[in-house]
């Protein structure tokens, strides 16, 4: 007799998540719904994660382990989705915790709303010790609210989602051009193909840390969001998406040529300059170079003297002096442009 195909394929990519991995895996294996397979991609971990995964796989036949050299989250997720057997894909990360009724509530909703292709949940944020650190603002619940919020940021918690595999495959899965915003780009593409929703209940404990993408790669993530919105506008206008075949994220200086429009680089750099001065990580990475380029290109100065002060607080004295000098010198040039409207306006 042929083995019954599971309805749900749980997809988790793991890269050096050892401190939290056992709790994450256990939270899936103890779901009140048991009809699933659990695909865990070990993406070249070097911290003992592989042994944790193997121990659980030996004890539970629902786990399938996929091993590879480190290729990153997008490649890992696409591989697991390609090998999945279930009609539904449930995402999970190796440092989060799913509450026991998560799958049951998501299945009940999807059964009642078969036109829903993506279903997230609300969540609680926790720290490294598992303590509640904040109650996140609730995400919008219906397709209209989510579509409206997508014009600004991502209103769906990626590791909480359950998706129709057919819908996911119909748009080509995750795209390598959006390495630090792969979920946001995916929601935008799916929003015109299927209905998106969130459950009101907080069915995931989402772990916050100084190592997460939104902290360590804040600049790259904001660029990714802006490019995704530009590409979305092209698709809505029935024009080709110039990012569709890209194998890596475009840089700021490629945007004008990529989209065939002048001023995109300047406008996006202006938006970034207004935001990234609050981030210590950004100022220690590529963010400061963006600020310098913004001032040299004649960008507006509003708020940048406060950025000088923050750089001093961050202990970045040389950068503070350099930015202050650039601002003083630029005062003797023709007046800077005002902050532009958002790039997706």
C-alpha positions as CSV (number, residue, x, y, z in Angstrom):
1,X,0.0,0.0,0.0
2,X,1.3,3.5,-1.0
3,X,2.3,5.7,1.9
4,X,-0.3,8.4,2.6
5,X,1.0,11.9,1.7
6,X,0.9,14.3,4.6
7,X,-1.2,17.4,4.2
8,X,1.4,19.7,5.6
9,X,5.1,20.0,4.9
10,X,6.8,22.0,7.6
11,X,9.9,23.8,6.3
12,X,12.7,24.9,8.5
13,X,16.2,26.1,7.5
14,X,18.8,25.9,10.2
15,X,22.2,27.6,10.3
16,X,23.9,27.6,13.7
17,X,20.7,27.7,15.8
18,X,21.9,25.2,18.4
19,X,21.0,27.2,21.6
20,X,17.3,27.4,20.5
21,X,16.9,24.5,18.1
22,X,15.6,21.8,20.5
23,X,12.8,24.1,21.7
24,X,11.9,25.0,18.1
25,X,11.7,21.4,16.9
26,X,9.8,20.3,20.0
27,X,7.2,23.0,19.4
28,X,6.5,21.5,16.0
29,X,6.5,17.9,17.0
30,X,4.0,18.6,19.8
31,X,1.4,20.3,17.6
32,X,-2.1,19.1,18.3
33,X,-2.3,18.2,14.6
34,X,0.1,15.4,13.7
35,X,-0.5,15.0,10.0
36,X,2.7,16.6,8.6
37,X,6.2,15.9,7.5
38,X,9.0,18.0,8.8
39,X,11.7,19.0,6.4
40,X,14.8,20.5,8.2
41,X,17.6,21.9,6.0
42,X,20.9,21.9,7.8
43,X,22.5,24.8,5.8
44,X,26.1,24.0,6.7
45,X,25.9,24.5,10.4
46,X,29.1,24.3,12.5
47,X,27.8,24.7,16.0
48,X,26.3,21.3,16.9
49,X,22.9,21.9,15.2
50,X,23.5,18.8,13.0
51,X,23.6,16.5,16.0
52,X,20.5,18.0,17.5
53,X,18.6,17.5,14.2
54,X,19.9,13.9,13.9
55,X,18.8,13.0,17.4
56,X,15.3,14.3,16.8
57,X,15.1,12.6,13.3
58,X,16.0,9.2,14.8
59,X,13.2,9.6,17.3
60,X,10.5,10.9,15.0
61,X,9.9,9.5,11.5
62,X,8.1,12.7,10.4
63,X,11.5,14.5,10.2
64,X,13.4,14.5,6.9
65,X,16.8,16.0,7.0
66,X,18.3,17.8,4.0
67,X,22.0,18.6,4.3
68,X,24.1,21.0,2.2
69,X,27.0,23.4,2.3
70,X,26.0,26.9,3.4
71,X,23.8,28.4,0.6
72,X,21.6,30.8,2.6
73,X,18.0,31.0,3.5
74,X,16.5,31.5,0.0
75,X,18.2,28.5,-1.5
76,X,17.4,26.3,1.5
77,X,13.7,27.2,1.5
78,X,13.4,26.7,-2.3
79,X,15.1,23.3,-2.0
80,X,12.8,22.1,0.8
81,X,9.6,23.4,-1.0
82,X,10.7,21.5,-4.1
83,X,11.0,18.3,-2.2
84,X,7.9,18.8,-0.1
85,X,5.0,16.3,-0.4
86,X,2.2,18.3,1.3
87,X,-0.3,20.6,-0.3
88,X,0.4,23.1,2.4
89,X,3.8,24.6,3.4
90,X,4.2,25.7,7.0
91,X,7.2,27.9,7.7
92,X,9.2,27.7,10.9
93,X,12.6,29.1,12.0
94,X,15.2,27.4,14.2
95,X,15.0,29.9,17.0
96,X,11.2,30.5,17.4
97,X,8.5,28.5,19.2
98,X,5.1,27.6,17.7
99,X,2.3,27.2,20.2
100,X,0.6,23.8,20.2
101,X,-2.7,24.9,18.5
102,X,-1.0,26.9,15.7
103,X,-1.5,24.3,12.9
104,X,-4.9,23.3,14.1
105,X,-6.2,26.9,13.9
106,X,-4.5,27.5,10.6
107,X,-6.0,24.4,9.0
108,X,-9.5,25.3,10.3
109,X,-9.2,28.7,8.7
110,X,-7.9,27.4,5.4
111,X,-10.6,24.8,5.2
112,X,-13.2,27.5,5.8
113,X,-11.5,29.9,3.3
114,X,-10.0,27.8,0.5
115,X,-9.2,30.9,-1.5
116,X,-6.7,31.9,1.1
117,X,-3.1,31.2,-0.2
118,X,-1.1,32.6,2.7
119,X,-2.1,32.6,6.3
120,X,0.0,34.1,9.1
121,X,-0.6,34.5,12.8
122,X,0.1,37.3,15.2
123,X,3.0,36.7,17.6
124,X,4.7,37.5,20.9
125,X,8.3,38.7,20.8
126,X,10.8,36.9,23.2
127,X,14.4,37.4,24.0
128,X,17.3,34.9,24.1
129,X,16.1,33.5,27.4
130,X,12.5,33.0,26.1
131,X,11.1,35.9,28.1
132,X,8.4,38.1,26.7
133,X,10.0,41.4,25.7
134,X,7.2,43.2,24.0
135,X,3.7,42.7,22.8
136,X,3.9,43.5,19.1
137,X,1.2,45.6,17.5
138,X,-1.3,43.3,15.9
139,X,-1.0,42.7,12.2
140,X,-4.0,43.3,9.9
141,X,-6.2,40.3,9.5
142,X,-7.9,40.5,6.0
143,X,-6.6,40.8,2.5
144,X,-7.5,44.4,2.1
145,X,-5.8,45.4,5.3
146,X,-2.7,43.4,4.5
147,X,-2.5,44.8,0.9
148,X,-2.7,48.3,2.2
149,X,0.0,47.7,4.8
150,X,2.3,46.1,2.2
151,X,2.8,49.5,0.7
152,X,4.9,50.3,3.8
153,X,6.3,47.1,5.3
154,X,5.7,43.4,5.8
155,X,2.4,42.8,7.8
156,X,2.9,39.0,7.8
157,X,5.3,37.2,10.2
158,X,7.3,34.9,7.9
159,X,7.9,32.0,10.3
160,X,4.3,31.9,11.3
161,X,2.8,31.3,7.8
162,X,1.0,28.4,6.3
163,X,0.9,28.6,2.5
164,X,-0.7,26.8,-0.4
165,X,2.2,25.1,-2.1
166,X,0.6,25.5,-5.5
167,X,0.3,29.3,-5.0
168,X,3.9,29.5,-3.9
169,X,5.2,27.5,-6.9
170,X,3.0,29.6,-9.3
171,X,5.1,32.7,-8.6
172,X,8.4,30.9,-8.6
173,X,9.1,30.6,-4.9
174,X,11.6,32.9,-3.2
175,X,13.9,35.0,-5.3
176,X,17.6,35.5,-4.9
177,X,17.5,39.2,-5.7
178,X,15.8,39.8,-2.3
179,X,18.3,38.2,0.0
180,X,17.3,40.4,3.0
181,X,13.6,40.8,2.1
182,X,12.6,37.5,0.5
183,X,9.4,37.3,2.4
184,X,8.3,40.8,1.6
185,X,8.9,40.3,-2.1
186,X,7.0,37.0,-1.9
187,X,3.9,38.6,-0.2
188,X,3.8,41.4,-2.9
189,X,3.9,38.8,-5.7
190,X,1.3,36.6,-4.1
191,X,-1.0,39.5,-3.2
192,X,-2.1,39.7,-6.8
193,X,-2.6,35.9,-7.2
194,X,-4.3,34.8,-4.0
195,X,-5.8,36.1,-0.8
196,X,-3.6,36.8,2.2
197,X,-4.8,36.7,5.9
198,X,-3.6,36.6,9.5
199,X,-5.1,34.9,12.5
200,X,-5.7,37.3,15.4
201,X,-4.3,34.9,18.0
202,X,-0.6,35.1,18.9
203,X,0.4,31.5,17.9
204,X,4.2,32.1,17.6
205,X,6.9,33.2,19.9
206,X,9.2,35.2,17.7
207,X,12.8,35.5,19.0
208,X,14.4,38.9,18.9
209,X,18.2,39.2,18.9
210,X,21.1,41.4,17.9
211,X,22.0,38.9,15.2
212,X,18.7,39.0,13.2
213,X,18.6,40.4,9.7
214,X,16.5,43.5,10.6
215,X,19.3,44.5,13.0
216,X,22.6,43.4,11.3
217,X,21.4,44.1,7.8
218,X,19.0,47.0,8.3
219,X,20.3,48.9,5.4
220,X,20.2,46.0,3.0
221,X,16.7,45.1,4.2
222,X,15.4,48.6,3.5
223,X,16.9,48.6,0.1
224,X,15.3,45.3,-0.6
225,X,11.9,46.6,0.5
226,X,12.2,49.6,-1.8
227,X,13.3,47.6,-4.8
228,X,10.5,45.1,-4.2
229,X,8.0,48.0,-4.2
230,X,9.5,49.3,-7.5
231,X,9.2,45.9,-9.1
232,X,5.7,45.5,-7.8
233,X,4.7,48.8,-9.4
234,X,6.2,47.6,-12.7
235,X,4.1,44.4,-12.6
236,X,0.9,46.3,-11.7
237,X,1.5,48.4,-14.8
238,X,1.8,45.3,-16.9
239,X,5.5,46.0,-17.5
240,X,8.3,43.4,-17.2
241,X,9.8,43.0,-13.7
242,X,13.5,43.9,-14.2
243,X,14.5,42.0,-11.0
244,X,12.9,38.7,-12.1
245,X,16.1,37.0,-13.3
246,X,18.6,38.7,-10.9
247,X,20.8,36.2,-9.0
248,X,21.8,38.8,-6.3
249,X,20.4,42.0,-4.9
250,X,21.0,45.2,-7.0
251,X,23.1,48.0,-5.6
252,X,21.8,51.5,-5.2
253,X,23.9,52.7,-8.2
254,X,22.3,50.1,-10.5
255,X,18.7,51.2,-9.8
256,X,18.3,53.9,-12.4
257,X,19.6,51.7,-15.2
258,X,17.8,48.6,-14.0
259,X,14.3,50.3,-14.0
260,X,15.0,52.8,-16.8
261,X,14.1,55.8,-14.6
262,X,16.3,58.6,-13.5
263,X,16.4,59.8,-9.8
264,X,15.7,56.4,-8.2
265,X,19.1,56.1,-6.7
266,X,19.0,59.7,-5.3
267,X,15.5,59.3,-3.9
268,X,16.2,56.0,-2.2
269,X,19.5,57.2,-0.7
270,X,17.6,60.2,0.6
271,X,15.0,58.0,2.3
272,X,17.8,55.8,3.8
273,X,19.7,58.8,5.1
274,X,16.6,59.9,7.0
275,X,16.2,56.5,8.7
276,X,19.5,54.7,9.2
277,X,21.2,57.3,11.5
278,X,19.3,55.6,14.4
279,X,21.0,52.3,13.9
280,X,24.4,51.6,15.5
281,X,24.8,48.6,13.2
282,X,24.1,50.6,10.1
283,X,26.5,53.3,11.1
284,X,29.2,50.7,11.5
285,X,28.4,49.0,8.2
286,X,27.3,50.4,4.9
287,X,25.0,53.0,6.3
288,X,27.6,55.7,6.9
289,X,28.8,55.6,3.3
290,X,25.2,56.1,2.2
291,X,25.0,59.2,4.4
292,X,28.2,60.6,3.0
293,X,27.1,60.0,-0.6
294,X,23.7,61.6,0.2
295,X,25.3,64.8,1.5
296,X,27.8,65.0,-1.4
297,X,25.0,64.6,-3.9
298,X,23.2,67.6,-2.5
299,X,20.7,65.7,-0.4
300,X,18.6,67.5,2.3
301,X,20.2,68.0,5.7
302,X,17.1,67.7,7.9
303,X,18.0,65.6,10.9
304,X,21.6,65.0,10.0
305,X,23.0,67.1,12.8
306,X,21.1,64.8,15.2
307,X,22.9,62.0,13.4
308,X,26.2,63.6,14.2
309,X,25.2,63.6,17.9
310,X,24.1,60.0,17.7
311,X,27.5,59.0,16.1
312,X,29.2,60.6,19.1
313,X,27.0,58.6,21.5
314,X,27.8,55.5,19.5
315,X,31.5,56.2,20.0
316,X,32.1,56.9,16.3
317,X,34.0,60.1,16.8
318,X,35.9,60.1,13.5
319,X,32.7,59.5,11.6
320,X,30.9,62.2,13.5
321,X,33.6,64.7,12.7
322,X,33.6,63.7,9.0
323,X,29.8,64.0,8.7
324,X,29.9,67.4,10.5
325,X,32.6,68.7,8.2
326,X,30.6,67.6,5.1
327,X,27.5,69.3,6.4
328,X,29.4,72.6,7.0
329,X,31.1,72.5,3.6
330,X,27.8,71.7,1.9
331,X,26.2,74.8,3.4
332,X,28.2,76.9,0.9
333,X,26.9,75.0,-2.0
334,X,23.4,75.6,-3.6
335,X,20.6,74.7,-1.3
336,X,20.0,71.0,-0.9
337,X,16.8,69.3,-2.1
338,X,14.1,68.7,0.3
339,X,13.2,65.2,1.4
340,X,11.5,63.4,-1.5
341,X,8.2,61.7,-1.3
342,X,8.4,57.9,-0.6
343,X,9.8,56.0,-3.6
344,X,6.5,54.0,-3.9
345,X,4.2,57.1,-3.9
